[in-house]
Amino acid sequence: MGARCSKLSLCWWPSHLKSNLNYSSDLENGELLPGGFREYSLEQLRAATSGFSSDNIVSEHGEKAPNVVYRGKIQEDDRWIAVKRFNKSAWPDSRQFLEEARAVGQLRNERLANLIGCCCEGEERLLVAEFMPNETLSKHLFHWENQPMKWAMRLRVALYLAQALEYCSSKGRALYHDFNAYRILFDQDGNPRLSCFGLMKNSRDGKSYSTNLAFTPPEYLRTGRVTPESVIYSFGTLLLDLLSGKHIPPSHALDLIRGKNFLMLMDSCLEGHFSNDDGTELVRLASRCLQYEARERPNAKSLVTALTPLQKDTQVPSYILMGTPHGTQSPEQTMWDTTMMRELQMSFPSKCGQIRYRKR
């Protein structure tokens, strides 16, 4: 009889490499998301989040965020979830909310923090997604403690997010709202995933975009509309984040690039850990994404093609590169493990160890 893993003959590959090779699969067999998309009652989500307790808020801006995200646990299937509760004015049209949620809920990909459910009762609008236990790219890149993100991991983040955008585009969901470091989450294996929440648009004409004007695509300033090319522009700003470890306005970065001073963009903590050729290639790609004319920017497929040959340490799992806990465990256990790892890292300071906390 044939082996169970006869498809692609990948039984013998390490699990993290299987994940890398099969990133574009739709996961229709439900292994990643048992049960698929469903509609929850408000009572279920209230119970899952302990009454929307402030102790369960995981939004980086806490209760001050216009739409608050909570962690929760569905007791019936013992699953940890992320619940986004919108303010009362965000989705006045309940039908549109349900249509959008159901459409985004059809997407299944291991480069996304997938949408697994929603709730629409009265004025309440909530989305339910897979819970990602290892925080956001913003936390790891701008607010790191003891160890800055390694060059190989930054390249991997760029590739995985390009793959996420390519998948979404292939499924007719090329628009993504507020693509930034806060929207990128790390799963139990330390792999970056793009939050599905940004795929929801609350107007049919694409007029739904809010960000610092210094980072806004130029065509949005002219027309007030988001296009697939606008998402590529935002991807370019993310590449600048990965290169510099800071949130640099694109106009300033482009001035440095035009003056051939791209090394001034690079995070000083990466000195000696990347080749000038790789740095130049990533800067060139960022510059292409940030072109003023939208039609001159690459598409998501081109991004994947450009980033794939730049990858380093491909045999090393992401959780090793990130120094994060590995495996399925409760958020509380993840926090405890992370604290212990940080204490251990104190004994092995990095080259930039004197910078204990980098603020955005």
C-alpha positions in Angstrom: 0.0 0.0 0.0 1.2 3.6 -0.6 2.4 5.8 2.1 -0.1 8.2 3.7 2.0 11.2 2.6 2.2 10.1 -1.1 1.2 13.6 -2.2 4.4 15.4 -3.3 6.3 12.6 -1.4 7.0 15.0 1.5 6.6 12.6 4.5 10.3 12.8 5.4 10.6 16.6 5.3 10.8 18.5 8.6 7.4 20.1 9.4 8.6 23.7 9.1 9.8 23.0 5.6 6.5 21.4 4.6 4.8 24.6 5.7 7.1 26.7 3.5 6.6 24.6 0.4 2.9 24.4 0.7 2.1 28.0 1.6 -0.5 28.5 -1.1 -2.7 25.6 -0.2 -6.3 26.5 0.7 -6.3 24.1 3.7 -9.7 22.8 2.6 -9.2 19.6 4.6 -9.7 21.7 7.8 -6.5 20.6 9.5 -5.6 24.1 10.4 -9.2 25.3 11.0 -11.4 22.5 12.2 -15.0 23.5 11.8 -14.5 26.3 9.3 -16.3 29.6 9.3 -19.3 30.0 11.6 -21.6 32.6 13.2 -21.3 33.0 16.9 -23.8 34.4 19.3 -22.9 37.4 21.4 -23.4 35.3 24.5 -20.8 32.8 23.3 -18.2 35.5 22.7 -19.0 37.2 25.9 -18.4 34.0 27.8 -15.2 33.3 25.7 -13.7 36.6 26.7 -14.8 36.6 30.3 -17.3 39.3 29.7 -15.0 41.3 27.4 -12.7 41.7 30.3 -9.9 44.3 30.1 -7.5 41.6 31.2 -8.1 39.9 27.8 -7.4 42.9 25.6 -4.6 42.2 23.2 -4.9 45.4 21.0 -1.6 47.2 21.2 -3.4 50.4 22.0 -5.5 48.7 24.7 -9.0 50.1 25.4 -8.0 53.3 23.6 -8.2 51.5 20.2 -11.4 52.4 18.2 -12.1 48.7 17.7 -10.8 46.5 20.5 -9.4 43.0 20.1 -9.7 40.5 22.9 -8.3 37.0 23.3 -10.8 34.4 24.3 -11.4 30.6 24.5 -14.3 28.7 23.0 -14.9 26.1 25.7 -16.8 23.6 23.5 -13.7 22.9 21.3 -11.0 24.3 23.6 -9.8 26.7 21.0 -8.1 30.1 21.6 -9.5 32.9 19.5 -9.1 36.6 18.8 -12.3 38.6 18.9 -12.5 42.1 17.3 -15.3 44.1 18.7 -16.2 47.1 16.5 -17.5 50.4 17.8 -21.2 50.9 17.3 -20.9 53.2 14.3 -18.4 51.1 12.3 -20.8 48.9 10.4 -24.3 50.4 10.3 -25.3 48.0 7.5 -25.6 44.5 9.0 -26.1 42.9 5.7 -22.9 44.3 4.3 -21.0 43.2 7.4 -22.2 39.7 7.1 -21.5 39.5 3.4 -17.9 40.8 3.9 -17.3 38.5 6.9 -18.5 35.4 5.0 -16.4 36.3 2.0 -13.2 36.8 4.0 -14.1 33.7 6.0 -13.8 31.6 2.8 -10.1 32.3 2.7 -7.9 29.6 4.2 -4.1 30.0 4.0 -1.2 29.5 6.5 0.1 32.9 5.7 -3.0 34.5 7.2 -4.5 34.7 10.7 -7.7 33.3 9.2 -11.2 34.5 10.0 -13.2 31.7 11.5 -16.4 33.4 12.5 -18.4 36.5 13.2 -21.3 37.9 15.3 -24.0 40.3 14.2 -26.6 41.0 16.9 -28.4 44.3 17.2 -25.7 47.0 16.9 -22.9 44.6 17.8 -20.4 43.6 15.1 -17.6 41.2 16.0 -15.1 39.2 14.1 -13.5 36.0 15.3 -10.0 34.9 14.1 -7.3 32.4 14.9 -5.4 33.5 18.0 -1.7 34.2 17.3 0.2 33.9 20.6 3.6 35.5 19.8 2.6 39.2 19.4 3.0 41.6 16.5 5.8 42.6 14.1 5.6 46.1 15.7 6.5 44.6 19.0 9.4 42.5 17.7 10.8 45.1 15.4 10.3 48.5 17.1 10.0 47.5 20.8 12.4 44.5 21.1 14.1 43.6 24.3 17.6 42.2 24.4 17.7 40.8 20.9 16.8 42.7 17.6 15.1 40.7 14.9 17.7 38.8 12.8 18.3 39.6 9.2 17.2 36.1 8.0 14.0 36.5 9.9 13.3 39.9 8.4 13.8 38.5 4.9 11.4 35.6 5.8 8.8 38.1 7.1 8.9 40.0 3.8 8.5 36.8 1.8 5.7 35.3 3.8 3.7 38.6 3.7 4.3 38.8 -0.1 2.9 35.2 -0.3 -0.1 36.3 1.8 -0.8 39.1 -0.6 -0.3 36.9 -3.6 -2.8 34.4 -2.2 -5.4 37.1 -1.4 -5.0 38.5 -4.9 -5.6 35.1 -6.4 -8.8 34.9 -4.5 -10.1 38.3 -5.6 -9.3 40.0 -2.3 -6.4 42.2 -3.4 -7.4 45.2 -1.2 -6.0 45.4 2.3 -6.6 48.3 4.6 -3.9 49.8 6.8 -1.2 47.3 5.9 1.4 47.9 8.6 3.5 46.2 11.3 0.6 46.0 13.7 -1.3 43.8 11.3 1.4 41.2 11.2 1.1 38.5 13.9 3.3 35.6 14.9 1.9 32.1 15.3 2.9 29.2 17.6 5.7 28.3 15.3 7.1 31.8 15.2 5.9 32.3 11.6 4.5 35.7 10.6 0.9 35.9 9.4 -1.2 38.7 8.0 -4.3 39.5 10.0 -7.5 38.8 8.2 -9.1 41.9 9.8 -7.6 44.2 7.3 -9.3 42.4 4.4 -12.7 43.6 5.6 -13.8 46.8 3.9 -16.8 48.7 5.2 -17.7 50.5 2.0 -18.2 49.1 -1.5 -16.2 51.8 -3.3 -12.9 51.2 -1.4 -13.0 54.4 0.6 -11.8 52.9 3.8 -8.2 53.9 4.8 -6.8 55.5 7.8 -3.1 56.0 8.5 -0.5 58.6 9.1 -0.5 60.9 6.0 3.3 60.6 5.8 2.8 56.9 5.0 -0.3 57.1 2.8 -0.1 56.1 -0.9 -0.1 59.2 -3.0 -3.1 58.1 -5.1 -5.2 57.8 -1.9 -4.4 61.5 -1.1 -5.7 62.4 -4.6 -8.8 60.2 -4.8 -9.6 58.8 -1.4 -9.6 55.3 -2.8 -7.6 52.2 -2.0 -6.4 50.1 -4.9 -4.4 46.9 -5.2 -1.4 49.1 -6.1 -1.9 51.1 -2.8 -1.3 47.8 -0.9 2.0 47.4 -2.7 3.0 50.9 -1.7 2.2 50.0 1.9 4.3 46.8 1.5 7.2 49.1 0.4 6.9 51.1 3.7 7.0 47.7 5.5 10.2 46.8 3.7 11.6 50.1 5.0 10.6 49.1 8.6 12.4 45.7 8.2 15.5 47.4 6.8 15.8 50.1 9.4 14.1 48.8 12.5 12.3 52.1 12.6 9.1 53.6 11.0 10.7 55.9 8.4 8.6 58.2 6.2 8.9 57.0 2.6 9.8 60.5 1.4 12.9 60.6 3.7 13.9 57.1 2.7 13.6 57.8 -1.0 15.8 60.9 -0.6 18.5 58.6 1.0 18.1 56.0 -1.8 18.4 58.6 -4.6 21.5 59.9 -2.9 22.9 56.4 -2.8 23.1 56.5 0.9 21.0 53.4 1.5 23.4 52.1 4.2 22.1 55.0 6.3 18.7 53.3 6.2 20.0 50.0 7.7 19.4 49.1 11.3 22.8 49.6 13.1 22.1 46.4 14.9 22.4 44.5 11.7 25.9 45.6 11.0 28.1 42.7 9.8 25.1 40.4 9.5 24.0 41.0 5.9 25.7 41.4 2.6 25.6 44.7 0.8 24.2 42.9 -2.3 21.2 41.6 -0.3 20.7 45.0 1.3 20.9 46.8 -2.0 18.4 44.3 -3.5 15.9 44.9 -0.7 16.3 48.6 -0.9 15.7 48.4 -4.7 12.6 46.4 -4.2 11.2 48.9 -1.6 12.0 51.7 -4.0 9.9 50.0 -6.8 7.0 49.5 -4.4 7.1 53.2 -3.5 6.9 54.6 -7.0 4.7 57.6 -7.3 2.8 56.2 -10.3 0.8 53.2 -9.2 1.2 51.4 -12.5 5.0 51.3 -12.1 4.8 49.3 -8.9 5.3 45.5 -9.0 2.4 43.1 -8.2 2.4 40.6 -5.4 3.6 37.7 -7.6 6.6 39.8 -8.6 7.4 40.4 -4.9 7.4 36.7 -4.2 9.7 36.1 -7.2 12.1 38.8 -6.0 12.2 37.8 -2.4 12.5 34.0 -2.7 16.2 33.9 -3.8 17.2 36.3 -0.9 16.2 33.9 1.8 18.8 32.8 4.4 18.9 30.0 7.0 15.9 28.3 5.4 16.5 25.1 7.4 16.1 27.0 10.7 12.5 27.2 12.1 11.1 30.6 12.7 10.7 30.1 16.4 14.5 29.5 16.7 15.3 32.7 14.7 12.7 34.6 16.8 13.6 33.1 20.2 9.9 32.6 20.9 8.1 29.6 22.6 7.1 26.8 20.3 4.0 24.6 20.1 0.4 24.8 21.1 -0.1 26.3 24.6 -2.2 28.8 26.4 -1.5 32.5 26.1 -0.6 32.6 29.8 2.0 29.8 29.3 3.4 31.6 26.2 3.9 34.8 28.3 5.6 32.8 31.0 8.0 31.1 28.5 8.8 34.4 26.8 9.7 36.0 30.2 11.9 33.1 31.0 13.7 33.3 27.6 14.3 37.0 28.1 15.8 36.3 31.5 18.1 33.7 29.9 19.0 36.1 27.1 20.2 38.7 29.7 23.2 36.4 30.2 24.0 36.6 26.5 23.6 40.3 25.4 23.6 41.0 21.7 25.8 43.5 19.9 23.0 46.1 20.5 22.3 44.8 24.0 22.9 48.2 25.5 19.7 49.4 23.8 17.3 47.6 26.0 14.1 49.1 24.6 13.7 50.7 21.2 10.7 52.9 20.9 8.8 53.6 17.7 
